[in-house]
């Protein structure tokens, strides 16, 4: 069920952002990437483990760095990193034991991230085609 909810929520957020116009600003998807990466820090803080907070912060810092680089250079990096975070969700438990994380979170977050990353990649592709056709 967490997979269905993740996909539906990602589609609601991304299509809603397109309809309203939030995603016309190039900072929207980098901000989404930063937020989805930061949730694991929240779960570590809930558990109260400083060591896990540090490990999760290092990983989130990597995604933050990619968000900044992608924002400054190529948004395709951000689309790949959002979907890549979804792949990371699948392997997270093998890399970091975070007892504060709900058992359903990795499936939900993976479905959300992969869906949002694909949506953003399609959006970038369409925008690229439109700009080539209008030039």
C-alpha positions as CSV (number, residue, x, y, z in Angstrom):
1,X,0.0,0.0,0.0
2,X,2.9,2.4,0.7
3,X,4.0,2.1,-2.9
4,X,0.6,3.2,-4.2
5,X,0.4,6.1,-1.7
6,X,3.9,7.2,-2.7
7,X,3.1,7.2,-6.4
8,X,-0.2,8.9,-6.0
9,X,1.3,11.6,-3.7
10,X,4.2,12.2,-6.0
11,X,1.9,12.6,-9.0
12,X,-0.4,14.9,-7.0
13,X,2.6,17.0,-5.9
14,X,4.3,17.2,-9.3
15,X,1.2,17.8,-11.4
16,X,-0.1,20.2,-8.9
17,X,3.1,22.1,-9.0
18,X,2.9,22.2,-12.7
19,X,-0.7,23.4,-12.8
20,X,-0.1,26.1,-10.2
21,X,3.2,27.1,-11.7
22,X,5.5,26.3,-8.7
23,X,7.8,24.3,-10.9
24,X,8.4,27.1,-13.3
25,X,11.0,28.4,-10.8
26,X,14.2,26.3,-11.2
27,X,14.6,26.0,-7.4
28,X,11.4,23.9,-6.9
29,X,12.8,20.4,-7.6
30,X,16.2,21.0,-6.0
31,X,14.2,22.0,-2.8
32,X,12.1,18.8,-3.2
33,X,15.4,16.8,-3.3
34,X,16.7,18.4,-0.2
35,X,13.5,17.8,1.7
36,X,13.2,14.1,0.8
37,X,16.8,13.5,1.8
38,X,16.3,15.3,5.1
39,X,13.6,13.0,6.3
40,X,16.0,10.3,7.3
41,X,17.7,12.8,9.7
42,X,14.3,13.4,11.3
43,X,13.8,9.7,11.9
44,X,17.3,9.4,13.4
45,X,16.5,12.4,15.7
46,X,13.2,10.7,16.7
47,X,15.2,7.7,17.8
48,X,17.7,9.9,19.6
49,X,20.8,8.3,18.2
50,X,23.6,10.9,17.6
51,X,25.6,8.4,15.6
52,X,22.7,7.8,13.2
53,X,21.9,11.5,12.9
54,X,25.5,12.0,11.8
55,X,25.5,9.2,9.3
56,X,22.1,10.3,7.9
57,X,23.4,13.9,7.8
58,X,26.4,12.9,5.7
59,X,24.2,11.1,3.2
60,X,21.7,14.0,3.1
61,X,24.6,16.4,2.7
62,X,25.6,14.5,-0.5
63,X,22.1,15.0,-1.9
64,X,22.1,18.6,-0.8
65,X,25.4,19.1,-2.7
66,X,23.9,17.5,-5.9
67,X,20.8,19.7,-5.5
68,X,23.0,22.9,-5.4
69,X,25.2,21.8,-8.2
70,X,22.2,20.8,-10.3
71,X,20.5,24.1,-9.5
72,X,23.5,26.0,-10.6
73,X,24.4,23.9,-13.7
74,X,22.0,21.3,-15.1
75,X,18.6,20.4,-13.7
76,X,19.0,16.9,-15.2
77,X,21.3,16.2,-12.2
78,X,18.4,17.0,-9.9
79,X,16.0,14.7,-11.7
80,X,18.5,11.9,-11.6
81,X,19.3,12.5,-8.0
82,X,15.6,12.5,-7.0
83,X,15.1,9.1,-8.7
84,X,18.5,8.0,-7.4
85,X,17.3,8.8,-3.9
86,X,14.5,6.3,-4.5
87,X,17.0,3.7,-5.4
88,X,18.9,4.6,-2.3
89,X,15.7,4.0,-0.3
90,X,15.7,0.4,-1.4
91,X,19.2,-0.2,-0.1
92,X,19.1,2.2,2.9
93,X,18.6,-0.5,5.5
94,X,21.7,-2.3,4.3
95,X,23.8,0.9,4.8
96,X,22.4,2.6,7.9
97,X,20.3,1.1,10.7
98,X,17.9,3.8,11.6
99,X,15.4,2.5,14.2
100,X,13.4,5.7,14.2
101,X,12.3,5.1,10.6
102,X,8.8,3.7,10.2
103,X,8.9,0.2,8.5
104,X,6.8,1.4,5.6
105,X,8.9,4.5,4.8
106,X,11.5,3.0,2.4
107,X,8.8,1.6,0.1
108,X,6.8,4.9,0.2
109,X,9.8,7.1,-0.3
110,X,11.1,4.9,-3.1
111,X,7.8,5.1,-5.0
112,X,7.5,8.8,-4.4
113,X,11.1,9.6,-5.4
114,X,11.2,7.5,-8.5
115,X,7.9,8.8,-9.7
116,X,8.8,12.5,-9.0
117,X,12.2,12.0,-10.6
118,X,10.7,10.5,-13.7
119,X,8.0,13.3,-13.8
120,X,10.7,16.0,-13.6
121,X,12.8,14.3,-16.3
122,X,9.8,14.2,-18.6
123,X,9.1,17.8,-17.8
124,X,12.7,18.8,-18.6
125,X,12.5,16.9,-21.8
126,X,9.3,18.6,-22.9
127,X,10.7,22.0,-22.0
128,X,13.8,21.3,-24.0
129,X,11.8,20.2,-27.0
130,X,9.6,23.3,-26.8
131,X,12.6,25.7,-26.6
132,X,14.2,24.0,-29.6
133,X,11.0,24.2,-31.6
134,X,10.4,27.9,-30.7
135,X,14.0,28.9,-31.6
